[in-house]
Amino acid sequence: MIAVGARFAEGGNYYIFTVFILTYLSEQLDLSRQVGLTGVMAAAAVDIAVIPL
């Protein structure tokens, strides 16, 4: 149970923020979801490259 909680604390915030930013971009800023998805994919690629550092 502790491992499940630790995993949620580490990864859960990322998923909550990703859903929030996609909704915010499309509903509040009137941008297409494609723009948001492209931004999230670019950020994830940078994250993958920076993790080993």
mmCIF file as gemmi writes it, N, C-alpha and C atoms, coordinates in Angstrom:
data_model
loop_
_atom_site.group_PDB
_atom_site.id
_atom_site.type_symbol
_atom_site.label_atom_id
_atom_site.label_alt_id
_atom_site.label_comp_id
_atom_site.label_asym_id
_atom_site.label_entity_id
_atom_site.label_seq_id
_atom_site.pdbx_PDB_ins_code
_atom_site.Cartn_x
_atom_site.Cartn_y
_atom_site.Cartn_z
_atom_site.occupancy
_atom_site.B_iso_or_equiv
_atom_site.pdbx_formal_charge
_atom_site.auth_seq_id
_atom_site.auth_asym_id
_atom_site.pdbx_PDB_model_num
ATOM 1 N N . MET Axp A 1 ? 0.814 -1.182 0 1 0 ? 1 A 1
ATOM 2 C CA . MET Axp A 1 ? 0 0 0 1 0 ? 1 A 1
ATOM 3 C C . MET Axp A 1 ? 0.869 1.262 0 1 0 ? 1 A 1
ATOM 4 N N . ILE Axp A 2 ? 1.978 1.212 0.685 1 0 ? 2 A 1
ATOM 5 C CA . ILE Axp A 2 ? 2.887 2.357 0.714 1 0 ? 2 A 1
ATOM 6 C C . ILE Axp A 2 ? 3.475 2.594 -0.675 1 0 ? 2 A 1
ATOM 7 N N . ALA Axp A 3 ? 3.805 1.515 -1.366 1 0 ? 3 A 1
ATOM 8 C CA . ALA Axp A 3 ? 4.36 1.652 -2.712 1 0 ? 3 A 1
ATOM 9 C C . ALA Axp A 3 ? 3.346 2.269 -3.669 1 0 ? 3 A 1
ATOM 10 N N . VAL Axp A 4 ? 2.088 1.895 -3.538 1 0 ? 4 A 1
ATOM 11 C CA . VAL Axp A 4 ? 1.041 2.467 -4.39 1 0 ? 4 A 1
ATOM 12 C C . VAL Axp A 4 ? 0.928 3.965 -4.11 1 0 ? 4 A 1
ATOM 13 N N . GLY Axp A 5 ? 0.933 4.35 -2.852 1 0 ? 5 A 1
ATOM 14 C CA . GLY Axp A 5 ? 0.866 5.763 -2.498 1 0 ? 5 A 1
ATOM 15 C C . GLY Axp A 5 ? 2.069 6.543 -2.984 1 0 ? 5 A 1
ATOM 16 N N . ALA Axp A 6 ? 3.249 5.946 -2.892 1 0 ? 6 A 1
ATOM 17 C CA . ALA Axp A 6 ? 4.461 6.612 -3.369 1 0 ? 6 A 1
ATOM 18 C C . ALA Axp A 6 ? 4.427 6.791 -4.879 1 0 ? 6 A 1
ATOM 19 N N . ARG Axp A 7 ? 3.926 5.781 -5.571 1 0 ? 7 A 1
ATOM 20 C CA . ARG Axp A 7 ? 3.834 5.872 -7.035 1 0 ? 7 A 1
ATOM 21 C C . ARG Axp A 7 ? 2.831 6.946 -7.452 1 0 ? 7 A 1
ATOM 22 N N . PHE Axp A 8 ? 1.718 7.028 -6.746 1 0 ? 8 A 1
ATOM 23 C CA . PHE Axp A 8 ? 0.735 8.063 -7.063 1 0 ? 8 A 1
ATOM 24 C C . PHE Axp A 8 ? 1.294 9.454 -6.781 1 0 ? 8 A 1
ATOM 25 N N . ALA Axp A 9 ? 2.006 9.603 -5.691 1 0 ? 9 A 1
ATOM 26 C CA . ALA Axp A 9 ? 2.578 10.908 -5.347 1 0 ? 9 A 1
ATOM 27 C C . ALA Axp A 9 ? 3.584 11.347 -6.403 1 0 ? 9 A 1
ATOM 28 N N . GLU Axp A 10 ? 4.307 10.398 -6.96 1 0 ? 10 A 1
ATOM 29 C CA . GLU Axp A 10 ? 5.317 10.729 -7.958 1 0 ? 10 A 1
ATOM 30 C C . GLU Axp A 10 ? 4.704 10.968 -9.325 1 0 ? 10 A 1
ATOM 31 N N . GLY Axp A 11 ? 3.824 10.103 -9.781 1 0 ? 11 A 1
ATOM 32 C CA . GLY Axp A 11 ? 3.279 10.198 -11.13 1 0 ? 11 A 1
ATOM 33 C C . GLY Axp A 11 ? 1.915 10.852 -11.224 1 0 ? 11 A 1
ATOM 34 N N . GLY Axp A 12 ? 1.162 10.812 -10.155 1 0 ? 12 A 1
ATOM 35 C CA . GLY Axp A 12 ? -0.198 11.33 -10.187 1 0 ? 12 A 1
ATOM 36 C C . GLY Axp A 12 ? -0.268 12.817 -10.485 1 0 ? 12 A 1
ATOM 37 N N . ASN Axp A 13 ? 0.655 13.573 -9.922 1 0 ? 13 A 1
ATOM 38 C CA . ASN Axp A 13 ? 0.665 15.016 -10.166 1 0 ? 13 A 1
ATOM 39 C C . ASN Axp A 13 ? 0.903 15.333 -11.635 1 0 ? 13 A 1
ATOM 40 N N . TYR Axp A 14 ? 1.744 14.566 -12.29 1 0 ? 14 A 1
ATOM 41 C CA . TYR Axp A 14 ? 2.01 14.776 -13.717 1 0 ? 14 A 1
ATOM 42 C C . TYR Axp A 14 ? 0.734 14.585 -14.523 1 0 ? 14 A 1
ATOM 43 N N . TYR Axp A 15 ? 0.001 13.528 -14.246 1 0 ? 15 A 1
ATOM 44 C CA . TYR Axp A 15 ? -1.21 13.25 -15.011 1 0 ? 15 A 1
ATOM 45 C C . TYR Axp A 15 ? -2.299 14.269 -14.723 1 0 ? 15 A 1
ATOM 46 N N . ILE Axp A 16 ? -2.428 14.694 -13.484 1 0 ? 16 A 1
ATOM 47 C CA . ILE Axp A 16 ? -3.417 15.714 -13.141 1 0 ? 16 A 1
ATOM 48 C C . ILE Axp A 16 ? -3.081 17.025 -13.853 1 0 ? 16 A 1
ATOM 49 N N . PHE Axp A 17 ? -1.822 17.413 -13.853 1 0 ? 17 A 1
ATOM 50 C CA . PHE Axp A 17 ? -1.411 18.648 -14.517 1 0 ? 17 A 1
ATOM 51 C C . PHE Axp A 17 ? -1.615 18.552 -16.02 1 0 ? 17 A 1
ATOM 52 N N . THR Axp A 18 ? -1.321 17.402 -16.619 1 0 ? 18 A 1
ATOM 53 C CA . THR Axp A 18 ? -1.489 17.23 -18.058 1 0 ? 18 A 1
ATOM 54 C C . THR Axp A 18 ? -2.951 17.394 -18.46 1 0 ? 18 A 1
ATOM 55 N N . VAL Axp A 19 ? -3.85 16.78 -17.738 1 0 ? 19 A 1
ATOM 56 C CA . VAL Axp A 19 ? -5.276 16.914 -18.042 1 0 ? 19 A 1
ATOM 57 C C . VAL Axp A 19 ? -5.726 18.355 -17.824 1 0 ? 19 A 1
ATOM 58 N N . PHE Axp A 20 ? -5.26 18.985 -16.754 1 0 ? 20 A 1
ATOM 59 C CA . PHE Axp A 20 ? -5.636 20.374 -16.482 1 0 ? 20 A 1
ATOM 60 C C . PHE Axp A 20 ? -5.179 21.293 -17.603 1 0 ? 20 A 1
ATOM 61 N N . ILE Axp A 21 ? -3.927 21.161 -18.031 1 0 ? 21 A 1
ATOM 62 C CA . ILE Axp A 21 ? -3.399 22.082 -19.039 1 0 ? 21 A 1
ATOM 63 C C . ILE Axp A 21 ? -4.104 21.898 -20.377 1 0 ? 21 A 1
ATOM 64 N N . LEU Axp A 22 ? -4.444 20.659 -20.738 1 0 ? 22 A 1
ATOM 65 C CA . LEU Axp A 22 ? -5.171 20.437 -21.991 1 0 ? 22 A 1
ATOM 66 C C . LEU Axp A 22 ? -6.564 21.051 -21.933 1 0 ? 22 A 1
ATOM 67 N N . THR Axp A 23 ? -7.242 20.906 -20.821 1 0 ? 23 A 1
ATOM 68 C CA . THR Axp A 23 ? -8.567 21.5 -20.662 1 0 ? 23 A 1
ATOM 69 C C . THR Axp A 23 ? -8.476 23.016 -20.637 1 0 ? 23 A 1
ATOM 70 N N . TYR Axp A 24 ? -7.499 23.549 -19.931 1 0 ? 24 A 1
ATOM 71 C CA . TYR Axp A 24 ? -7.337 25.004 -19.845 1 0 ? 24 A 1
ATOM 72 C C . TYR Axp A 24 ? -7.066 25.609 -21.214 1 0 ? 24 A 1
ATOM 73 N N . LEU Axp A 25 ? -6.183 24.991 -21.985 1 0 ? 25 A 1
ATOM 74 C CA . LEU Axp A 25 ? -5.858 25.521 -23.306 1 0 ? 25 A 1
ATOM 75 C C . LEU Axp A 25 ? -7.065 25.523 -24.234 1 0 ? 25 A 1
ATOM 76 N N . SER Axp A 26 ? -7.837 24.458 -24.21 1 0 ? 26 A 1
ATOM 77 C CA . SER Axp A 26 ? -8.963 24.367 -25.142 1 0 ? 26 A 1
ATOM 78 C C . SER Axp A 26 ? -10.177 25.165 -24.689 1 0 ? 26 A 1
ATOM 79 N N . GLU Axp A 27 ? -10.423 25.254 -23.39 1 0 ? 27 A 1
ATOM 80 C CA . GLU Axp A 27 ? -11.642 25.913 -22.91 1 0 ? 27 A 1
ATOM 81 C C . GLU Axp A 27 ? -11.428 27.393 -22.594 1 0 ? 27 A 1
ATOM 82 N N . GLN Axp A 28 ? -10.33 27.743 -21.963 1 0 ? 28 A 1
ATOM 83 C CA . GLN Axp A 28 ? -10.114 29.134 -21.545 1 0 ? 28 A 1
ATOM 84 C C . GLN Axp A 28 ? -9.392 29.967 -22.596 1 0 ? 28 A 1
ATOM 85 N N . LEU Axp A 29 ? -8.42 29.382 -23.271 1 0 ? 29 A 1
ATOM 86 C CA . LEU Axp A 29 ? -7.631 30.128 -24.25 1 0 ? 29 A 1
ATOM 87 C C . LEU Axp A 29 ? -8.099 29.919 -25.681 1 0 ? 29 A 1
ATOM 88 N N . ASP Axp A 30 ? -9.09 29.069 -25.875 1 0 ? 30 A 1
ATOM 89 C CA . ASP Axp A 30 ? -9.662 28.773 -27.205 1 0 ? 30 A 1
ATOM 90 C C . ASP Axp A 30 ? -8.616 28.32 -28.226 1 0 ? 30 A 1
ATOM 91 N N . LEU Axp A 31 ? -7.641 27.556 -27.768 1 0 ? 31 A 1
ATOM 92 C CA . LEU Axp A 31 ? -6.677 26.943 -28.669 1 0 ? 31 A 1
ATOM 93 C C . LEU Axp A 31 ? -7.138 25.533 -28.984 1 0 ? 31 A 1
ATOM 94 N N . SER Axp A 32 ? -6.672 24.996 -30.091 1 0 ? 32 A 1
ATOM 95 C CA . SER Axp A 32 ? -7.067 23.633 -30.434 1 0 ? 32 A 1
ATOM 96 C C . SER Axp A 32 ? -6.368 22.633 -29.519 1 0 ? 32 A 1
ATOM 97 N N . ARG Axp A 33 ? -6.984 21.479 -29.365 1 0 ? 33 A 1
ATOM 98 C CA . ARG Axp A 33 ? -6.379 20.435 -28.527 1 0 ? 33 A 1
ATOM 99 C C . ARG Axp A 33 ? -5.062 19.961 -29.134 1 0 ? 33 A 1
ATOM 100 N N . GLN Axp A 34 ? -4.931 20.076 -30.446 1 0 ? 34 A 1
ATOM 101 C CA . GLN Axp A 34 ? -3.694 19.648 -31.102 1 0 ? 34 A 1
ATOM 102 C C . GLN Axp A 34 ? -2.501 20.471 -30.616 1 0 ? 34 A 1
ATOM 103 N N . VAL Axp A 35 ? -2.702 21.758 -30.404 1 0 ? 35 A 1
ATOM 104 C CA . VAL Axp A 35 ? -1.628 22.614 -29.896 1 0 ? 35 A 1
ATOM 105 C C . VAL Axp A 35 ? -1.206 22.148 -28.506 1 0 ? 35 A 1
ATOM 106 N N . GLY Axp A 36 ? -2.183 21.864 -27.653 1 0 ? 36 A 1
ATOM 107 C CA . GLY Axp A 36 ? -1.884 21.388 -26.308 1 0 ? 36 A 1
ATOM 108 C C . GLY Axp A 36 ? -1.189 20.049 -26.307 1 0 ? 36 A 1
ATOM 109 N N . LEU Axp A 37 ? -1.679 19.139 -27.134 1 0 ? 37 A 1
ATOM 110 C CA . LEU Axp A 37 ? -1.059 17.814 -27.2 1 0 ? 37 A 1
ATOM 111 C C . LEU Axp A 37 ? 0.378 17.891 -27.709 1 0 ? 37 A 1
ATOM 112 N N . THR Axp A 38 ? 0.618 18.746 -28.68 1 0 ? 38 A 1
ATOM 113 C CA . THR Axp A 38 ? 1.976 18.914 -29.19 1 0 ? 38 A 1
ATOM 114 C C . THR Axp A 38 ? 2.896 19.472 -28.103 1 0 ? 38 A 1
ATOM 115 N N . GLY Axp A 39 ? 2.393 20.437 -27.35 1 0 ? 39 A 1
ATOM 116 C CA . GLY Axp A 39 ? 3.183 21.002 -26.254 1 0 ? 39 A 1
ATOM 117 C C . GLY Axp A 39 ? 3.488 19.987 -25.173 1 0 ? 39 A 1
ATOM 118 N N . VAL Axp A 40 ? 2.49 19.183 -24.819 1 0 ? 40 A 1
ATOM 119 C CA . VAL Axp A 40 ? 2.692 18.155 -23.793 1 0 ? 40 A 1
ATOM 120 C C . VAL Axp A 40 ? 3.686 17.107 -24.281 1 0 ? 40 A 1
ATOM 121 N N . MET Axp A 41 ? 3.593 16.726 -25.551 1 0 ? 41 A 1
ATOM 122 C CA . MET Axp A 41 ? 4.55 15.747 -26.094 1 0 ? 41 A 1
ATOM 123 C C . MET Axp A 41 ? 5.965 16.315 -26.106 1 0 ? 41 A 1
ATOM 124 N N . ALA Axp A 42 ? 6.112 17.584 -26.462 1 0 ? 42 A 1
ATOM 125 C CA . ALA Axp A 42 ? 7.437 18.209 -26.455 1 0 ? 42 A 1
ATOM 126 C C . ALA Axp A 42 ? 8.002 18.27 -25.036 1 0 ? 42 A 1
ATOM 127 N N . ALA Axp A 43 ? 7.157 18.636 -24.076 1 0 ? 43 A 1
ATOM 128 C CA . ALA Axp A 43 ? 7.608 18.677 -22.679 1 0 ? 43 A 1
ATOM 129 C C . ALA Axp A 43 ? 7.994 17.298 -22.177 1 0 ? 43 A 1
ATOM 130 N N . ALA Axp A 44 ? 7.241 16.257 -22.576 1 0 ? 44 A 1
ATOM 131 C CA . ALA Axp A 44 ? 7.57 14.897 -22.161 1 0 ? 44 A 1
ATOM 132 C C . ALA Axp A 44 ? 8.916 14.458 -22.766 1 0 ? 44 A 1
ATOM 133 N N . ALA Axp A 45 ? 9.165 14.854 -24.011 1 0 ? 45 A 1
ATOM 134 C CA . ALA Axp A 45 ? 10.446 14.508 -24.646 1 0 ? 45 A 1
ATOM 135 C C . ALA Axp A 45 ? 11.607 15.18 -23.915 1 0 ? 45 A 1
ATOM 136 N N . VAL Axp A 46 ? 11.435 16.438 -23.531 1 0 ? 46 A 1
ATOM 137 C CA . VAL Axp A 46 ? 12.479 17.139 -22.765 1 0 ? 46 A 1
ATOM 138 C C . VAL Axp A 46 ? 12.657 16.466 -21.42 1 0 ? 46 A 1
ATOM 139 N N . ASP Axp A 47 ? 11.552 16.063 -20.796 1 0 ? 47 A 1
ATOM 140 C CA . ASP Axp A 47 ? 11.618 15.386 -19.5 1 0 ? 47 A 1
ATOM 141 C C . ASP Axp A 47 ? 12.417 14.089 -19.603 1 0 ? 47 A 1
ATOM 142 N N . ILE Axp A 48 ? 12.181 13.328 -20.638 1 0 ? 48 A 1
ATOM 143 C CA . ILE Axp A 48 ? 12.91 12.066 -20.828 1 0 ? 48 A 1
ATOM 144 C C . ILE Axp A 48 ? 14.407 12.353 -20.991 1 0 ? 48 A 1
ATOM 145 N N . ALA Axp A 49 ? 14.751 13.407 -21.718 1 0 ? 49 A 1
ATOM 146 C CA . ALA Axp A 49 ? 16.153 13.726 -21.941 1 0 ? 49 A 1
ATOM 147 C C . ALA Axp A 49 ? 16.836 14.248 -20.678 1 0 ? 49 A 1
ATOM 148 N N . VAL Axp A 50 ? 16.085 14.909 -19.798 1 0 ? 50 A 1
ATOM 149 C CA . VAL Axp A 50 ? 16.674 15.547 -18.629 1 0 ? 50 A 1
ATOM 150 C C . VAL Axp A 50 ? 16.741 14.606 -17.422 1 0 ? 50 A 1
ATOM 151 N N . ILE Axp A 51 ? 15.908 13.588 -17.38 1 0 ? 51 A 1
ATOM 152 C CA . ILE Axp A 51 ? 15.868 12.68 -16.223 1 0 ? 51 A 1
ATOM 153 C C . ILE Axp A 51 ? 17.249 12.111 -15.877 1 0 ? 51 A 1
ATOM 154 N N . PRO Axp A 52 ? 18.04 11.639 -16.855 1 0 ? 52 A 1
ATOM 155 C CA . PRO Axp A 52 ? 19.349 11.092 -16.476 1 0 ? 52 A 1
ATOM 156 C C . PRO Axp A 52 ? 20.306 12.136 -15.872 1 0 ? 52 A 1
ATOM 157 N N . LEU Axp A 53 ? 20.064 13.389 -16.178 1 0 ? 53 A 1
ATOM 158 C CA . LEU Axp A 53 ? 20.956 14.442 -15.643 1 0 ? 53 A 1
ATOM 159 C C . LEU Axp A 53 ? 20.659 14.677 -14.181 1 0 ? 53 A 1
